[in-house]
Amino acid sequence: MKAQSAEYVMSEVAVSRFPINGLFEIVLVGKSNVGKSSFINAMTNRRNLARTSSQPGKTRTANFYLINESFYFVD
């Protein structure tokens, strides 16, 4: 599947505020600096959609990216 559209939707810490619209979520989990954000950027062919940090452990929120208006990547 090719990503025709990709957009940042939101960052959230409270599970109760996560999007509830019936779309599938592909959640990327792993240790710091293993390339989760870089994976999102590579899959969407966008250089700075998902921000990458030089400091490990910087991300403290769940970041939602809507892909092809049909599912989310969650980092």
PDB file of N, CA, C and O in Angstrom:
ATOM      1  N   MET A   1       0.843  -1.176   0.000  1.00  0.00           N
ATOM      2  CA  MET A   1       0.000   0.000   0.000  1.00  0.00           C
ATOM      3  C   MET A   1       0.887   1.238   0.000  1.00  0.00           C
ATOM      4  O   MET A   1       1.842   1.325   0.772  1.00  0.00           O
ATOM      5  N   LYS A   2       0.576   2.175  -0.851  1.00  0.00           N
ATOM      6  CA  LYS A   2       1.314   3.416  -0.919  1.00  0.00           C
ATOM      7  C   LYS A   2       0.563   4.498  -0.154  1.00  0.00           C
ATOM      8  O   LYS A   2      -0.657   4.617  -0.262  1.00  0.00           O
ATOM      9  N   ALA A   3       1.295   5.275   0.611  1.00  0.00           N
ATOM     10  CA  ALA A   3       0.675   6.360   1.378  1.00  0.00           C
ATOM     11  C   ALA A   3       0.417   7.537   0.442  1.00  0.00           C
ATOM     12  O   ALA A   3       1.341   8.269   0.086  1.00  0.00           O
ATOM     13  N   GLN A   4      -0.824   7.714   0.050  1.00  0.00           N
ATOM     14  CA  GLN A   4      -1.216   8.832  -0.803  1.00  0.00           C
ATOM     15  C   GLN A   4      -1.327  10.119   0.005  1.00  0.00           C
ATOM     16  O   GLN A   4      -1.008  11.203  -0.483  1.00  0.00           O
ATOM     17  N   SER A   5      -1.780   9.986   1.238  1.00  0.00           N
ATOM     18  CA  SER A   5      -1.879  11.142   2.119  1.00  0.00           C
ATOM     19  C   SER A   5      -1.451  10.733   3.517  1.00  0.00           C
ATOM     20  O   SER A   5      -1.695   9.610   3.960  1.00  0.00           O
ATOM     21  N   ALA A   6      -0.814  11.661   4.194  1.00  0.00           N
ATOM     22  CA  ALA A   6      -0.361  11.429   5.564  1.00  0.00           C
ATOM     23  C   ALA A   6      -0.358  12.756   6.279  1.00  0.00           C
ATOM     24  O   ALA A   6       0.188  13.743   5.785  1.00  0.00           O
ATOM     25  N   GLU A   7      -0.978  12.776   7.458  1.00  0.00           N
ATOM     26  CA  GLU A   7      -1.016  14.018   8.208  1.00  0.00           C
ATOM     27  C   GLU A   7      -0.954  13.750   9.706  1.00  0.00           C
ATOM     28  O   GLU A   7      -1.496  12.766  10.209  1.00  0.00           O
ATOM     29  N   TYR A   8      -0.279  14.655  10.397  1.00  0.00           N
ATOM     30  CA  TYR A   8      -0.252  14.625  11.848  1.00  0.00           C
ATOM     31  C   TYR A   8      -1.633  15.036  12.339  1.00  0.00           C
ATOM     32  O   TYR A   8      -2.194  16.027  11.872  1.00  0.00           O
ATOM     33  N   VAL A   9      -2.187  14.267  13.291  1.00  0.00           N
ATOM     34  CA  VAL A   9      -3.511  14.572  13.804  1.00  0.00           C
ATOM     35  C   VAL A   9      -3.436  15.178  15.197  1.00  0.00           C
ATOM     36  O   VAL A   9      -3.974  16.260  15.435  1.00  0.00           O
ATOM     37  N   MET A  10      -2.770  14.487  16.120  1.00  0.00           N
ATOM     38  CA  MET A  10      -2.736  14.975  17.493  1.00  0.00           C
ATOM     39  C   MET A  10      -1.691  14.240  18.313  1.00  0.00           C
ATOM     40  O   MET A  10      -1.232  13.160  17.942  1.00  0.00           O
ATOM     41  N   SER A  11      -1.323  14.848  19.438  1.00  0.00           N
ATOM     42  CA  SER A  11      -0.510  14.216  20.471  1.00  0.00           C
ATOM     43  C   SER A  11      -1.335  14.224  21.739  1.00  0.00           C
ATOM     44  O   SER A  11      -1.976  15.223  22.065  1.00  0.00           O
ATOM     45  N   GLU A  12      -1.321  13.114  22.452  1.00  0.00           N
ATOM     46  CA  GLU A  12      -2.166  13.029  23.643  1.00  0.00           C
ATOM     47  C   GLU A  12      -1.527  12.105  24.672  1.00  0.00           C
ATOM     48  O   GLU A  12      -0.830  11.153  24.320  1.00  0.00           O
ATOM     49  N   VAL A  13      -1.772  12.394  25.946  1.00  0.00           N
ATOM     50  CA  VAL A  13      -1.288  11.538  27.030  1.00  0.00           C
ATOM     51  C   VAL A  13      -2.425  10.749  27.659  1.00  0.00           C
ATOM     52  O   VAL A  13      -2.195   9.661  28.187  1.00  0.00           O
ATOM     53  N   ALA A  14      -3.636  11.267  27.615  1.00  0.00           N
ATOM     54  CA  ALA A  14      -4.784  10.606  28.240  1.00  0.00           C
ATOM     55  C   ALA A  14      -5.473   9.676  27.240  1.00  0.00           C
ATOM     56  O   ALA A  14      -5.919  10.114  26.180  1.00  0.00           O
ATOM     57  N   VAL A  15      -5.555   8.408  27.582  1.00  0.00           N
ATOM     58  CA  VAL A  15      -6.199   7.422  26.707  1.00  0.00           C
ATOM     59  C   VAL A  15      -7.641   7.805  26.415  1.00  0.00           C
ATOM     60  O   VAL A  15      -8.150   7.526  25.329  1.00  0.00           O
ATOM     61  N   SER A  16      -8.298   8.439  27.368  1.00  0.00           N
ATOM     62  CA  SER A  16      -9.697   8.824  27.175  1.00  0.00           C
ATOM     63  C   SER A  16      -9.874   9.864  26.070  1.00  0.00           C
ATOM     64  O   SER A  16     -10.989  10.072  25.593  1.00  0.00           O
ATOM     65  N   ARG A  17      -8.794  10.514  25.662  1.00  0.00           N
ATOM     66  CA  ARG A  17      -8.869  11.534  24.609  1.00  0.00           C
ATOM     67  C   ARG A  17      -8.361  11.045  23.257  1.00  0.00           C
ATOM     68  O   ARG A  17      -8.308  11.822  22.303  1.00  0.00           O
ATOM     69  N   PHE A  18      -7.989   9.781  23.160  1.00  0.00           N
ATOM     70  CA  PHE A  18      -7.536   9.234  21.877  1.00  0.00           C
ATOM     71  C   PHE A  18      -8.693   9.269  20.878  1.00  0.00           C
ATOM     72  O   PHE A  18      -9.853   9.202  21.284  1.00  0.00           O
ATOM     73  N   PRO A  19      -8.401   9.372  19.586  1.00  0.00           N
ATOM     74  CA  PRO A  19      -9.472   9.384  18.581  1.00  0.00           C
ATOM     75  C   PRO A  19     -10.327   8.123  18.650  1.00  0.00           C
ATOM     76  O   PRO A  19      -9.801   7.014  18.744  1.00  0.00           O
ATOM     77  N   ILE A  20     -11.631   8.296  18.605  1.00  0.00           N
ATOM     78  CA  ILE A  20     -12.557   7.167  18.607  1.00  0.00           C
ATOM     79  C   ILE A  20     -13.423   7.297  17.357  1.00  0.00           C
ATOM     80  O   ILE A  20     -14.526   7.841  17.406  1.00  0.00           O
ATOM     81  N   ASN A  21     -12.910   6.793  16.245  1.00  0.00           N
ATOM     82  CA  ASN A  21     -13.671   6.898  15.012  1.00  0.00           C
ATOM     83  C   ASN A  21     -13.701   5.586  14.231  1.00  0.00           C
ATOM     84  O   ASN A  21     -14.093   5.568  13.064  1.00  0.00           O
ATOM     85  N   GLY A  22     -13.294   4.501  14.861  1.00  0.00           N
ATOM     86  CA  GLY A  22     -13.386   3.186  14.239  1.00  0.00           C
ATOM     87  C   GLY A  22     -12.257   2.842  13.289  1.00  0.00           C
ATOM     88  O   GLY A  22     -12.272   1.762  12.697  1.00  0.00           O
ATOM     89  N   LEU A  23     -11.272   3.723  13.120  1.00  0.00           N
ATOM     90  CA  LEU A  23     -10.160   3.418  12.234  1.00  0.00           C
ATOM     91  C   LEU A  23      -9.138   2.538  12.950  1.00  0.00           C
ATOM     92  O   LEU A  23      -8.964   2.627  14.165  1.00  0.00           O
ATOM     93  N   PHE A  24      -8.472   1.695  12.182  1.00  0.00           N
ATOM     94  CA  PHE A  24      -7.424   0.848  12.741  1.00  0.00           C
ATOM     95  C   PHE A  24      -6.239   1.705  13.155  1.00  0.00           C
ATOM     96  O   PHE A  24      -6.006   2.781  12.605  1.00  0.00           O
ATOM     97  N   GLU A  25      -5.491   1.202  14.138  1.00  0.00           N
ATOM     98  CA  GLU A  25      -4.287   1.874  14.605  1.00  0.00           C
ATOM     99  C   GLU A  25      -3.125   0.892  14.537  1.00  0.00           C
ATOM    100  O   GLU A  25      -3.210  -0.223  15.051  1.00  0.00           O
ATOM    101  N   ILE A  26      -2.057   1.311  13.907  1.00  0.00           N
ATOM    102  CA  ILE A  26      -0.815   0.547  13.914  1.00  0.00           C
ATOM    103  C   ILE A  26       0.088   1.265  14.909  1.00  0.00           C
ATOM    104  O   ILE A  26       0.572   2.366  14.649  1.00  0.00           O
ATOM    105  N   VAL A  27       0.304   0.624  16.049  1.00  0.00           N
ATOM    106  CA  VAL A  27       1.040   1.248  17.142  1.00  0.00           C
ATOM    107  C   VAL A  27       2.488   0.780  17.092  1.00  0.00           C
ATOM    108  O   VAL A  27       2.765  -0.419  17.056  1.00  0.00           O
ATOM    109  N   LEU A  28       3.398   1.731  17.090  1.00  0.00           N
ATOM    110  CA  LEU A  28       4.828   1.444  17.067  1.00  0.00           C
ATOM    111  C   LEU A  28       5.373   1.611  18.475  1.00  0.00           C
ATOM    112  O   LEU A  28       5.338   2.705  19.039  1.00  0.00           O
ATOM    113  N   VAL A  29       5.870   0.533  19.030  1.00  0.00           N
ATOM    114  CA  VAL A  29       6.427   0.574  20.381  1.00  0.00           C
ATOM    115  C   VAL A  29       7.853   0.052  20.337  1.00  0.00           C
ATOM    116  O   VAL A  29       8.204  -0.757  19.478  1.00  0.00           O
ATOM    117  N   GLY A  30       8.659   0.515  21.257  1.00  0.00           N
ATOM    118  CA  GLY A  30      10.034   0.059  21.332  1.00  0.00           C
ATOM    119  C   GLY A  30      10.845   1.004  22.188  1.00  0.00           C
ATOM    120  O   GLY A  30      10.351   2.031  22.652  1.00  0.00           O
ATOM    121  N   LYS A  31      12.075   0.647  22.387  1.00  0.00           N
ATOM    122  CA  LYS A  31      12.976   1.472  23.184  1.00  0.00           C
ATOM    123  C   LYS A  31      13.281   2.779  22.474  1.00  0.00           C
ATOM    124  O   LYS A  31      12.986   2.944  21.291  1.00  0.00           O
ATOM    125  N   SER A  32      13.870   3.694  23.205  1.00  0.00           N
ATOM    126  CA  SER A  32      14.225   5.000  22.643  1.00  0.00           C
ATOM    127  C   SER A  32      15.261   4.855  21.536  1.00  0.00           C
ATOM    128  O   SER A  32      16.137   3.992  21.588  1.00  0.00           O
ATOM    129  N   ASN A  33      15.140   5.717  20.541  1.00  0.00           N
ATOM    130  CA  ASN A  33      16.093   5.811  19.430  1.00  0.00           C
ATOM    131  C   ASN A  33      16.276   4.519  18.654  1.00  0.00           C
ATOM    132  O   ASN A  33      17.397   4.182  18.272  1.00  0.00           O
ATOM    133  N   VAL A  34      15.195   3.791  18.416  1.00  0.00           N
ATOM    134  CA  VAL A  34      15.300   2.595  17.581  1.00  0.00           C
ATOM    135  C   VAL A  34      14.750   2.839  16.184  1.00  0.00           C
ATOM    136  O   VAL A  34      14.846   1.961  15.327  1.00  0.00           O
ATOM    137  N   GLY A  35      14.171   4.018  15.932  1.00  0.00           N
ATOM    138  CA  GLY A  35      13.730   4.359  14.596  1.00  0.00           C
ATOM    139  C   GLY A  35      12.239   4.330  14.356  1.00  0.00           C
ATOM    140  O   GLY A  35      11.807   4.205  13.209  1.00  0.00           O
ATOM    141  N   LYS A  36      11.436   4.440  15.402  1.00  0.00           N
ATOM    142  CA  LYS A  36       9.975   4.424  15.222  1.00  0.00           C
ATOM    143  C   LYS A  36       9.512   5.613  14.379  1.00  0.00           C
ATOM    144  O   LYS A  36       8.750   5.435  13.429  1.00  0.00           O
ATOM    145  N   SER A  37       9.958   6.801  14.710  1.00  0.00           N
ATOM    146  CA  SER A  37       9.573   7.993  13.946  1.00  0.00           C
ATOM    147  C   SER A  37      10.183   7.950  12.541  1.00  0.00           C
ATOM    148  O   SER A  37       9.536   8.349  11.572  1.00  0.00           O
ATOM    149  N   SER A  38      11.395   7.481  12.432  1.00  0.00           N
ATOM    150  CA  SER A  38      12.034   7.353  11.117  1.00  0.00           C
ATOM    151  C   SER A  38      11.273   6.359  10.243  1.00  0.00           C
ATOM    152  O   SER A  38      11.173   6.550   9.031  1.00  0.00           O
ATOM    153  N   PHE A  39      10.740   5.306  10.846  1.00  0.00           N
ATOM    154  CA  PHE A  39       9.925   4.339  10.108  1.00  0.00           C
ATOM    155  C   PHE A  39       8.683   5.011   9.536  1.00  0.00           C
ATOM    156  O   PHE A  39       8.343   4.800   8.371  1.00  0.00           O
ATOM    157  N   ILE A  40       8.004   5.818  10.347  1.00  0.00           N
ATOM    158  CA  ILE A  40       6.809   6.523   9.873  1.00  0.00           C
ATOM    159  C   ILE A  40       7.179   7.440   8.708  1.00  0.00           C
ATOM    160  O   ILE A  40       6.478   7.476   7.697  1.00  0.00           O
ATOM    161  N   ASN A  41       8.272   8.176   8.848  1.00  0.00           N
ATOM    162  CA  ASN A  41       8.707   9.072   7.778  1.00  0.00           C
ATOM    163  C   ASN A  41       9.040   8.302   6.505  1.00  0.00           C
ATOM    164  O   ASN A  41       8.712   8.751   5.407  1.00  0.00           O
ATOM    165  N   ALA A  42       9.682   7.160   6.640  1.00  0.00           N
ATOM    166  CA  ALA A  42      10.032   6.359   5.463  1.00  0.00           C
ATOM    167  C   ALA A  42       8.789   5.773   4.793  1.00  0.00           C
ATOM    168  O   ALA A  42       8.694   5.761   3.566  1.00  0.00           O
ATOM    169  N   MET A  43       7.846   5.292   5.586  1.00  0.00           N
ATOM    170  CA  MET A  43       6.641   4.678   5.022  1.00  0.00           C
ATOM    171  C   MET A  43       5.740   5.704   4.332  1.00  0.00           C
ATOM    172  O   MET A  43       5.004   5.359   3.407  1.00  0.00           O
ATOM    173  N   THR A  44       5.794   6.942   4.769  1.00  0.00           N
ATOM    174  CA  THR A  44       4.952   7.981   4.179  1.00  0.00           C
ATOM    175  C   THR A  44       5.704   8.820   3.150  1.00  0.00           C
ATOM    176  O   THR A  44       5.127   9.703   2.516  1.00  0.00           O
ATOM    177  N   ASN A  45       7.000   8.537   2.990  1.00  0.00           N
ATOM    178  CA  ASN A  45       7.853   9.278   2.056  1.00  0.00           C
ATOM    179  C   ASN A  45       7.858  10.779   2.381  1.00  0.00           C
ATOM    180  O   ASN A  45       7.866  11.629   1.490  1.00  0.00           O
ATOM    181  N   ARG A  46       7.854  11.068   3.670  1.00  0.00           N
ATOM    182  CA  ARG A  46       7.912  12.453   4.148  1.00  0.00           C
ATOM    183  C   ARG A  46       9.092  12.571   5.093  1.00  0.00           C
ATOM    184  O   ARG A  46       9.297  11.700   5.939  1.00  0.00           O
ATOM    185  N   ARG A  47       9.850  13.606   4.967  1.00  0.00           N
ATOM    186  CA  ARG A  47      11.067  13.759   5.748  1.00  0.00           C
ATOM    187  C   ARG A  47      10.813  14.157   7.198  1.00  0.00           C
ATOM    188  O   ARG A  47      11.493  13.663   8.097  1.00  0.00           O
ATOM    189  N   ASN A  48       9.855  15.035   7.439  1.00  0.00           N
ATOM    190  CA  ASN A  48       9.654  15.558   8.789  1.00  0.00           C
ATOM    191  C   ASN A  48       8.225  15.422   9.298  1.00  0.00           C
ATOM    192  O   ASN A  48       7.785  16.240  10.106  1.00  0.00           O
ATOM    193  N   LEU A  49       7.502  14.425   8.852  1.00  0.00           N
ATOM    194  CA  LEU A  49       6.144  14.225   9.373  1.00  0.00           C
ATOM    195  C   LEU A  49       6.209  13.870  10.855  1.00  0.00           C
ATOM    196  O   LEU A  49       5.600  14.539  11.689  1.00  0.00           O
ATOM    197  N   ALA A  50       6.944  12.822  11.171  1.00  0.00           N
ATOM    198  CA  ALA A  50       7.165  12.437  12.571  1.00  0.00           C
ATOM    199  C   ALA A  50       8.519  13.008  12.990  1.00  0.00           C
ATOM    200  O   ALA A  50       9.542  12.718  12.370  1.00  0.00           O
ATOM    201  N   ARG A  51       8.515  13.798  14.016  1.00  0.00           N
ATOM    202  CA  ARG A  51       9.748  14.436  14.476  1.00  0.00           C
ATOM    203  C   ARG A  51      10.670  13.409  15.124  1.00  0.00           C
ATOM    204  O   ARG A  51      10.233  12.540  15.878  1.00  0.00           O
ATOM    205  N   THR A  52      11.941  13.532  14.812  1.00  0.00           N
ATOM    206  CA  THR A  52      12.944  12.671  15.443  1.00  0.00           C
ATOM    207  C   THR A  52      13.773  13.536  16.385  1.00  0.00           C
ATOM    208  O   THR A  52      13.966  14.728  16.151  1.00  0.00           O
ATOM    209  N   SER A  53      14.254  12.914  17.446  1.00  0.00           N
ATOM    210  CA  SER A  53      15.008  13.649  18.448  1.00  0.00           C
ATOM    211  C   SER A  53      16.378  13.006  18.628  1.00  0.00           C
ATOM    212  O   SER A  53      16.535  11.795  18.475  1.00  0.00           O
ATOM    213  N   SER A  54      17.355  13.826  18.951  1.00  0.00           N
ATOM    214  CA  SER A  54      18.693  13.302  19.230  1.00  0.00           C
ATOM    215  C   SER A  54      18.811  12.845  20.680  1.00  0.00           C
ATOM    216  O   SER A  54      19.768  12.161  21.041  1.00  0.00           O
ATOM    217  N   GLN A  55      17.835  13.224  21.517  1.00  0.00           N
ATOM    218  CA  GLN A  55      17.848  12.828  22.921  1.00  0.00           C
ATOM    219  C   GLN A  55      16.935  11.631  23.137  1.00  0.00           C
ATOM    220  O   GLN A  55      15.740  11.718  22.852  1.00  0.00           O
ATOM    221  N   PRO A  56      17.463  10.514  23.634  1.00  0.00           N
ATOM    222  CA  PRO A  56      16.629   9.336  23.896  1.00  0.00           C
ATOM    223  C   PRO A  56      15.563   9.620  24.950  1.00  0.00           C
ATOM    224  O   PRO A  56      15.801  10.359  25.906  1.00  0.00           O
ATOM    225  N   GLY A  57      14.383   9.024  24.765  1.00  0.00           N
ATOM    226  CA  GLY A  57      13.315   9.127  25.744  1.00  0.00           C
ATOM    227  C   GLY A  57      12.574  10.442  25.745  1.00  0.00           C
ATOM    228  O   GLY A  57      11.886  10.753  26.717  1.00  0.00           O
ATOM    229  N   LYS A  58      12.688  11.212  24.706  1.00  0.00           N
ATOM    230  CA  LYS A  58      12.067  12.535  24.647  1.00  0.00           C
ATOM    231  C   LYS A  58      10.544  12.476  24.468  1.00  0.00           C
ATOM    232  O   LYS A  58       9.831  13.318  25.014  1.00  0.00           O
ATOM    233  N   THR A  59      10.038  11.494  23.711  1.00  0.00           N
ATOM    234  CA  THR A  59       8.605  11.411  23.447  1.00  0.00           C
ATOM    235  C   THR A  59       7.862  10.944  24.694  1.00  0.00           C
ATOM    236  O   THR A  59       8.171   9.891  25.252  1.00  0.00           O
ATOM    237  N   ARG A  60       6.884  11.732  25.123  1.00  0.00           N
ATOM    238  CA  ARG A  60       6.082  11.402  26.303  1.00  0.00           C
ATOM    239  C   ARG A  60       4.605  11.286  25.968  1.00  0.00           C
ATOM    240  O   ARG A  60       3.785  11.058  26.857  1.00  0.00           O
ATOM    241  N   THR A  61       4.258  11.438  24.707  1.00  0.00           N
ATOM    242  CA  THR A  61       2.858  11.417  24.293  1.00  0.00           C
ATOM    243  C   THR A  61       2.650  10.370  23.210  1.00  0.00           C
ATOM    244  O   THR A  61       3.608   9.897  22.599  1.00  0.00           O
ATOM    245  N   ALA A  62       1.401  10.013  22.979  1.00  0.00           N
ATOM    246  CA  ALA A  62       1.046   9.169  21.834  1.00  0.00           C
ATOM    247  C   ALA A  62       0.743  10.115  20.677  1.00  0.00           C
ATOM    248  O   ALA A  62      -0.158  10.948  20.768  1.00  0.00           O
ATOM    249  N   ASN A  63       1.495   9.982  19.597  1.00  0.00           N
ATOM    250  CA  ASN A  63       1.347  10.856  18.441  1.00  0.00           C
ATOM    251  C   ASN A  63       0.602  10.102  17.350  1.00  0.00           C
ATOM    252  O   ASN A  63       1.002   9.005  16.962  1.00  0.00           O
ATOM    253  N   PHE A  64      -0.479  10.691  16.858  1.00  0.00           N
ATOM    254  CA  PHE A  64      -1.344  10.049  15.870  1.00  0.00           C
ATOM    255  C   PHE A  64      -1.125  10.676  14.497  1.00  0.00           C
ATOM    256  O   PHE A  64      -1.155  11.896  14.341  1.00  0.00           O
ATOM    257  N   TYR A  65      -0.904   9.804  13.499  1.00  0.00           N
ATOM    258  CA  TYR A  65      -0.721  10.227  12.110  1.00  0.00           C
ATOM    259  C   TYR A  65      -1.750   9.489  11.261  1.00  0.00           C
ATOM    260  O   TYR A  65      -1.767   8.258  11.239  1.00  0.00           O
ATOM    261  N   LEU A  66      -2.599  10.226  10.569  1.00  0.00           N
ATOM    262  CA  LEU A  66      -3.640   9.638   9.735  1.00  0.00           C
ATOM    263  C   LEU A  66      -3.070   9.331   8.356  1.00  0.00           C
ATOM    264  O   LEU A  66      -2.543  10.212   7.677  1.00  0.00           O
ATOM    265  N   ILE A  67      -3.184   8.076   7.956  1.00  0.00           N
ATOM    266  CA  ILE A  67      -2.625   7.620   6.687  1.00  0.00           C
ATOM    267  C   ILE A  67      -3.768   7.248   5.751  1.00  0.00           C
ATOM    268  O   ILE A  67      -4.626   6.434   6.093  1.00  0.00           O
ATOM    269  N   ASN A  68      -3.770   7.857   4.563  1.00  0.00           N
ATOM    270  CA  ASN A  68      -4.780   7.590   3.528  1.00  0.00           C
ATOM    271  C   ASN A  68      -6.215   7.698   4.052  1.00  0.00           C
ATOM    272  O   ASN A  68      -7.130   7.085   3.503  1.00  0.00           O
ATOM    273  N   GLU A  69      -6.397   8.466   5.095  1.00  0.00           N
ATOM    274  CA  GLU A  69      -7.721   8.640   5.702  1.00  0.00           C
ATOM    275  C   GLU A  69      -8.390   7.307   6.059  1.00  0.00           C
ATOM    276  O   GLU A  69      -9.616   7.212   6.124  1.00  0.00           O
ATOM    277  N   SER A  70      -7.549   6.265   6.293  1.00  0.00           N
ATOM    278  CA  SER A  70      -8.117   4.955   6.584  1.00  0.00           C
ATOM    279  C   SER A  70      -7.544   4.279   7.826  1.00  0.00           C
ATOM    280  O   SER A  70      -8.170   3.365   8.362  1.00  0.00           O
ATOM    281  N   PHE A  71      -6.373   4.702   8.298  1.00  0.00           N
ATOM    282  CA  PHE A  71      -5.801   4.129   9.530  1.00  0.00           C
ATOM    283  C   PHE A  71      -4.791   5.104  10.108  1.00  0.00           C
ATOM    284  O   PHE A  71      -4.386   6.068   9.458  1.00  0.00           O
ATOM    285  N   TYR A  72      -4.389   4.829  11.358  1.00  0.00           N
ATOM    286  CA  TYR A  72      -3.406   5.663  12.045  1.00  0.00           C
ATOM    287  C   TYR A  72      -2.111   4.894  12.255  1.00  0.00           C
ATOM    288  O   TYR A  72      -2.126   3.691  12.515  1.00  0.00           O
ATOM    289  N   PHE A  73      -0.999   5.595  12.139  1.00  0.00           N
ATOM    290  CA  PHE A  73       0.252   5.172  12.752  1.00  0.00           C
ATOM    291  C   PHE A  73       0.290   5.900  14.084  1.00  0.00           C
ATOM    292  O   PHE A  73       0.044   7.105  14.141  1.00  0.00           O
ATOM    293  N   VAL A  74       0.595   5.182  15.152  1.00  0.00           N
ATOM    294  CA  VAL A  74       0.690   5.800  16.467  1.00  0.00           C
ATOM    295  C   VAL A  74       2.101   5.570  16.986  1.00  0.00           C
ATOM    296  O   VAL A  74       2.566   4.435  17.090  1.00  0.00           O
ATOM    297  N   ASP A  75       2.761   6.650  17.304  1.00  0.00           N
ATOM    298  CA  ASP A  75       4.156   6.603  17.777  1.00  0.00           C
ATOM    299  C   ASP A  75       4.179   7.092  19.211  1.00  0.00           C
ATOM    300  O   ASP A  75       5.243   7.144  19.829  1.00  0.00           O
TER     301      ASP A  75
END
